[in-house]
């Protein structure tokens, strides 16, 4: 099969017996062998177990089984922050306990039920705490478009594995931009689902994080969201159900929408010209597609509110009670100490402040506009090696780290669906993503518009030259 085949097309070829699950897996493993040494995207492998699963599935297909799940036989790696029963989970930390995880997260069960063959684990920064994928345990993950640059974080291993053609799709997670930032760095589709759309046993960072995938196409993202998003009656909160499968939103007309474009960061960071150019291109496309596009040259939110976001995030780091802080990286030692020193009243007040801020911003989507378009990142992918700067000044991240998350983190607070689309390439040859944000729980609307933009300016032909 074409190494750039989508997850949907790969599954269809397996169902049609054009290729066997074992042949697909062996081709995947061969690409990992060839490409991973230069990228360090995959940091743990379970080749024998994956082959056994692929062989068993192939035997069922040869035996005449036709009632297959939608992604039967498609290999999928898991980010090394997510527990999978029987697999190690290190959180990218030297201090992680030895031995396999005892229980899988619900999204893992959903992947397995959908037919994916879980194949390896991808690198992430320790606890997913920075926007570059580097840690002292496994080292630096690199961007296949330019190996001197970062693939972003914290799902940088996942993004590098998909952009390099090792996998058609990869599990990813997002707590402040960790799906969208790597998507921007690596020229991929990165859809952060609405809060609660994908079930967690306990939502990370008090509901600021969510699970998802990185893919090359909107259709793959939509179809995979269908299989991992189910109402969870056991959860504290669950979003409204979808009207129809998300896959059916691809190609559906979104109607004429009110779109506001914003390239002003509330954090005061300078926005690179190529990030602005990417947004301008998206705005022109949306206007040509019949949407009403206006510009907003003012901050959308108060940067003071992000201090409350840090309180919640630091409390999440402090929850790693089975890891000795002395074994954590310096910046996470600082965050863990801050989280453990946080009094309960301040924590509760921070959550309340974030909820009040959310109500204000969501009301604007109802009253003033339907979609918001921003840069995904304020800068192009920076060079690898930022972790050394983080360690040198662990209580305040480098400006590059802030610039990478300046436009993304606020939508983890509000819980809105947001997607990064690879609509632009800079003169340097690096991808530059555009973030599109929809109103509360409007994943379907977001998918319609993302698919409309993909059809207007396809990116599927753009991929890095492999070495």
C-alpha positions in Angstrom: 0.0 0.0 0.0 0.9 3.6 -0.4 2.7 4.7 2.8 0.7 7.9 2.8 -2.6 6.0 2.7 -5.2 7.2 5.2 -6.4 5.1 8.1 -9.8 4.9 6.4 -8.2 3.7 3.2 -5.9 1.2 5.0 -8.9 -0.3 6.8 -10.9 -0.5 3.5 -8.0 -2.3 1.8 -7.8 -4.9 4.6 -11.6 -5.5 4.5 -11.4 -5.9 0.7 -8.5 -8.5 1.2 -6.2 -6.4 -1.0 -3.7 -6.5 1.8 -3.5 -8.5 5.0 -3.3 -7.0 8.5 0.1 -8.6 8.9 1.4 -7.1 5.7 0.3 -3.7 6.8 1.9 -4.1 10.2 5.2 -5.4 8.8 5.4 -2.4 6.5 4.7 -0.2 9.5 7.5 -1.8 11.5 9.9 -1.6 8.6 9.3 2.2 8.3 9.9 2.5 12.1 13.1 0.6 11.7 14.2 2.9 8.9 13.0 6.3 10.1 12.8 6.2 13.9 16.5 6.3 14.6 16.7 9.8 13.1 13.5 11.0 14.8 13.2 9.2 18.2 9.4 9.3 17.9 8.7 5.7 19.1 10.3 4.9 22.4 8.8 1.4 23.2 7.8 -1.4 20.9 5.6 -4.5 21.2 6.3 -6.0 17.8 5.6 -9.7 18.8 2.3 -8.9 20.4 1.2 -6.7 17.5 2.1 -9.4 15.0 0.2 -11.9 17.0 -2.9 -9.6 16.9 -2.5 -8.9 13.2 -2.0 -12.6 12.4 -5.2 -13.5 14.4 -7.2 -10.9 12.6 -5.9 -12.1 9.2 -6.9 -15.6 10.0 -10.5 -14.4 10.9 -10.7 -12.5 7.6 -9.5 -15.5 5.6 -12.0 -17.6 7.5 -14.8 -15.5 6.1 -15.5 -13.0 8.9 -17.0 -9.9 7.4 -18.4 -8.1 10.4 -15.2 -6.2 11.2 -14.9 -3.0 13.2 -14.2 0.2 11.2 -10.4 0.3 11.7 -9.7 -3.4 11.9 -5.9 -4.0 11.3 -4.8 -0.4 11.3 -1.6 0.1 13.5 -1.8 2.8 16.1 0.8 4.0 18.6 -0.1 5.3 22.1 1.4 8.4 23.6 3.5 7.6 26.7 1.3 9.5 29.1 -1.6 7.2 28.7 -1.9 3.9 30.6 -2.5 0.7 28.6 -3.0 -2.5 30.6 0.1 -4.7 30.1 2.3 -1.8 28.7 4.7 0.3 30.6 3.7 4.0 31.1 6.7 6.2 32.1 5.1 9.7 31.7 8.5 10.5 30.1 10.0 10.4 33.7 13.1 8.8 35.1 11.1 8.3 38.3 8.2 6.3 36.8 7.5 3.0 38.6 8.6 -0.1 36.9 6.2 -2.7 35.5 3.2 -2.5 33.3 0.0 -0.5 33.9 -2.8 -2.5 35.5 -5.7 -0.8 33.7 -6.4 0.9 30.4 -8.0 4.3 30.0 -11.4 4.2 28.3 -10.1 5.7 25.1 -7.7 2.7 24.8 -10.6 0.3 25.1 -12.4 2.4 22.4 -9.3 2.1 20.1 -9.2 -1.7 20.6 -12.9 -2.0 20.0 -12.6 -0.1 16.8 -10.1 -2.6 15.6 -6.8 -0.7 15.8 -3.7 -2.8 16.5 -1.9 -1.0 19.3 1.7 -0.8 18.1 4.3 0.9 20.2 4.4 4.1 22.4 5.5 7.5 21.4 7.7 10.0 23.2 6.4 13.0 25.2 8.0 15.5 27.6 7.9 14.5 31.2 4.2 14.7 32.3 3.4 16.6 29.1 4.5 19.8 30.8 6.2 21.7 27.9 5.6 22.3 24.2 8.6 20.4 23.0 9.1 16.7 23.1 12.3 16.3 25.0 13.0 14.5 28.3 16.0 13.1 30.2 14.7 9.5 30.0 14.3 9.0 26.3 15.9 12.2 24.8 14.9 14.5 22.0 12.2 13.8 19.4 12.8 15.6 16.0 10.6 17.0 13.3 10.7 15.0 10.0 10.4 18.2 8.0 13.7 19.4 9.5 15.4 17.3 12.1 17.1 20.3 13.6 13.6 21.5 14.7 11.1 20.3 17.3 7.9 18.5 16.3 6.2 20.3 19.2 4.7 18.9 22.3 3.5 17.3 24.2 2.3 14.9 21.5 5.5 15.4 19.5 6.3 11.7 19.2 2.9 11.0 17.9 3.1 13.9 15.4 6.6 12.9 14.2 5.5 9.3 13.7 2.6 10.3 11.5 4.3 13.1 9.5 7.2 10.7 8.8 4.8 8.1 7.4 5.4 5.5 10.1 1.7 5.5 10.9 -1.5 6.9 9.3 -2.8 8.1 12.7 -1.5 8.3 16.3 -3.1 8.7 19.7 -2.5 12.2 21.2 -3.6 14.2 24.2 -4.1 18.0 24.7 -3.9 19.9 28.0 -2.8 23.3 26.7 -2.3 22.8 23.0 -0.6 19.4 22.9 -2.6 18.1 19.9 -2.7 21.3 18.0 0.9 22.5 18.5 2.5 19.3 17.1 0.0 19.3 14.3 1.1 22.8 13.4 4.8 21.9 13.6 4.5 18.7 11.5 1.8 19.6 8.9 -1.0 17.5 10.3 -4.6 17.7 11.3 -5.0 18.1 15.1 -8.5 18.2 16.4 -8.9 18.8 20.1 -12.4 17.5 20.9 -14.8 19.2 23.2 -14.5 18.7 26.9 -16.0 15.4 27.9 -16.4 14.2 24.3 -13.8 11.5 24.8 -14.2 9.7 28.2 -11.4 9.6 30.8 -11.5 7.7 34.1 -10.6 10.9 35.8 -10.3 14.0 33.5 -6.7 15.4 33.8 -6.1 18.8 35.3 -9.7 19.0 36.5 -11.1 18.7 33.0 -8.6 20.9 31.1 -7.1 17.9 29.2 -8.6 15.6 26.5 -7.6 12.7 24.4 -7.6 12.5 20.6 -5.5 11.7 17.6 -3.2 13.2 15.0 -3.9 12.4 11.4 -3.2 13.6 7.8 -6.9 14.1 6.8 -10.0 15.6 8.3 -11.9 12.5 7.3 -9.6 10.3 9.4 -9.9 12.7 12.4 -13.7 12.7 12.1 -14.1 8.9 11.7 -11.7 8.2 14.6 -13.6 10.7 16.8 -16.7 8.7 16.0 -15.2 5.5 17.6 -13.6 7.2 20.6 -16.5 9.5 21.6 -19.3 7.8 23.4 -21.6 9.2 26.1 -20.1 8.2 29.5 -22.9 7.9 32.1 -20.3 7.3 34.8 -18.6 10.7 34.3 -19.2 13.9 36.2 -20.1 15.6 32.9 -20.8 14.5 29.4 -21.5 16.6 26.4 -24.7 16.5 24.3 -24.8 13.6 21.8 -24.0 14.1 18.2 -26.9 14.4 15.7 -25.2 11.9 13.2 -21.8 10.3 12.8 -18.9 12.9 12.6 -17.7 11.1 9.5 -20.9 12.3 7.7 -20.0 15.9 8.5 -17.1 15.7 6.1 -18.4 17.2 2.9 -21.6 18.6 4.5 -22.1 22.2 3.8 -21.6 24.3 7.0 -23.8 27.2 5.8 -22.7 30.8 5.8 -20.9 31.4 9.1 -19.7 34.5 10.9 -15.9 34.2 11.2 -13.7 36.4 13.2 -9.9 36.5 12.6 -7.5 37.3 15.4 -3.7 37.5 15.4 -3.3 39.4 18.7 -2.0 37.4 21.6 -3.2 38.2 25.1 0.2 37.1 26.4 1.8 39.9 24.6 4.1 37.7 22.5 5.2 38.9 19.0 3.5 36.9 16.3 5.8 35.8 13.5 5.0 37.0 9.9 4.5 33.5 8.6 1.9 32.8 11.4 0.0 35.9 10.3 0.4 34.9 6.6 -1.1 31.5 7.4 -4.2 33.1 9.1 -4.6 35.6 6.2 -4.6 32.7 3.7 -7.2 30.9 5.8 -9.3 34.0 6.0 -9.2 34.5 2.2 -10.2 30.9 1.7 -13.1 31.2 4.1 -14.3 34.4 2.4 -14.1 32.8 -1.0 -16.2 30.0 0.3 -19.0 32.4 1.2 -18.4 33.0 4.9 -18.6 36.5 6.5 -15.1 37.2 7.7 -14.2 40.1 10.0 -11.0 41.0 11.9 -10.6 41.5 15.7 -7.4 43.3 16.6 -7.9 43.1 20.3 -7.2 40.5 23.0 -10.0 37.9 23.4 -9.1 37.2 27.0 -7.3 38.5 30.0 -3.8 37.0 30.5 -4.3 37.2 34.2 -6.7 34.3 33.9 -3.9 32.1 32.7 -2.4 32.3 36.2 -5.4 30.4 37.4 -4.8 27.9 34.7 -1.3 27.4 36.1 -2.7 26.7 39.5 -4.9 23.9 38.1 -2.0 22.5 36.0 0.4 22.5 38.9 -2.1 20.7 41.1 -2.2 18.1 38.4 1.5 17.6 38.5 1.4 17.3 42.3 -1.0 14.3 41.8 1.9 12.1 40.6 2.2 10.8 44.2 4.0 7.6 43.1 6.9 9.5 41.7 9.5 11.0 44.0 9.9 14.7 43.2 13.6 14.3 43.5 13.4 12.1 40.3 11.5 14.7 38.3 13.1 17.2 35.9 13.8 20.6 37.5 10.8 22.5 36.0 8.5 19.7 37.1 10.0 19.7 40.6 9.1 23.4 40.8 5.6 22.8 39.5 5.0 19.8 41.8 6.2 21.9 44.8 3.9 24.7 43.8 1.0 22.4 43.4 1.5 20.7 46.8 1.9 24.2 48.4 -1.4 25.4 46.9 -4.1 25.8 49.5 -7.5 24.4 48.8 -9.2 27.8 48.8 -6.9 29.2 46.1 -7.4 26.1 44.0 -11.2 26.3 44.3 -11.1 30.1 43.6 -8.9 29.4 40.5 -11.4 26.9 39.1 -14.3 29.3 39.7 -12.5 32.1 38.0 -11.8 29.9 34.9 -15.5 28.9 34.8 -16.6 32.6 34.9 -14.1 33.4 32.2 -15.4 30.6 30.1 -19.0 31.9 30.3 -17.9 35.3 29.0 -16.0 33.9 26.1 -18.5 31.3 25.1 -21.3 34.0 25.1 -19.3 35.9 22.4 -19.5 32.8 20.1 -23.3 33.0 20.4 -23.7 36.7 20.2 -20.9 37.9 17.8 -19.5 35.1 15.7 -19.6 31.4 15.0 -15.9 30.6 14.4 -12.6 32.1 15.6 -9.5 31.8 13.4 -6.0 32.4 15.0 -2.5 31.2 14.5 -1.9 27.8 16.1 1.5 29.0 17.3 2.9 32.5 17.3 6.2 31.2 15.9 7.5 28.6 13.5 8.8 25.4 14.9 11.9 26.3 17.0 15.2 24.3 17.0 15.5 21.3 19.3 17.3 21.8 22.6 14.8 24.1 24.5 14.7 21.6 27.4 18.1 22.7 28.5 16.8 26.3 28.8 13.8 25.1 30.7 16.1 23.2 33.1 18.4 26.3 33.5 15.4 28.5 34.5 12.8 26.0 35.8 10.5 28.6 37.3 9.9 30.5 34.1 9.8 28.9 30.6 11.7 30.4 27.6 9.7 32.7 25.4 9.6 30.1 22.7 7.6 27.8 24.9 5.1 30.6 25.8 4.8 31.6 22.1 4.0 28.0 21.1 1.0 27.9 23.5 -0.1 31.5 23.5 -3.2 30.9 21.2 -4.1 27.3 22.3 -4.3 27.0 26.1 -7.3 29.2 26.6 -9.5 26.7 24.7 -8.6 24.0 27.2 -10.0 26.3 29.8 -13.2 26.8 27.9 -13.4 23.2 26.7 -14.3 24.3 23.2 -13.5 22.1 20.1 -10.5 23.5 18.2 -8.5 22.2 15.3 -5.1 23.0 13.7 -5.0 22.7 9.9 -1.8 22.6 7.8 -2.8 25.3 5.4 0.5 27.1 5.0 4.2 26.3 4.5 6.8 28.9 5.3 9.7 29.8 2.9 11.9 27.8 5.2 9.9 24.7 4.2 8.3 24.2 7.6 4.5 23.7 8.1 2.6 26.5 9.7 -0.8 25.6 11.2 -4.0 27.7 11.5 -6.3 27.2 14.5 -10.0 27.2 14.1 -12.3 27.3 17.1 -16.0 26.6 17.3 -18.6 27.2 20.0 -19.2 24.9 22.9 -19.7 21.2 21.8 -19.8 22.2 18.1 -17.4 19.6 16.9 -19.6 18.8 13.9 -19.6 22.4 12.7 -15.8 22.5 13.1 -15.4 19.3 11.0 -17.6 20.7 8.2 -15.5 23.8 7.9 -12.2 22.0 8.3 -13.2 19.6 5.5 -14.4 22.5 3.4 -10.9 24.2 3.7 -9.2 20.9 3.0 -11.1 20.6 -0.3 -10.4 24.2 -1.2 -6.6 23.9 -0.6 -5.6 20.2 -0.2 -2.5 19.4 1.7 -2.4 15.6 1.4 0.3 15.9 -1.3 2.6 17.7 1.1 4.9 15.5 3.2 8.6 15.6 4.2 11.3 14.1 2.2 12.5 11.1 4.2 16.2 10.3 4.6 
